[in-house]
């Protein structure tokens, strides 16, 4: 997915599985997973 388009939050939430394919969303998921892992280990 290389096109940048602005869509409403409602539409993004409705089609969340497509939104997760965006590189920015993937980076956020990886970041959150790493943060969660740090707290689980402690």
Secondary structure, DSSP 8 states (H G I E B T S, - for coil): --------HHHHHHTHHHHTTSHHHHHHHHHHHHHHHHHHH-
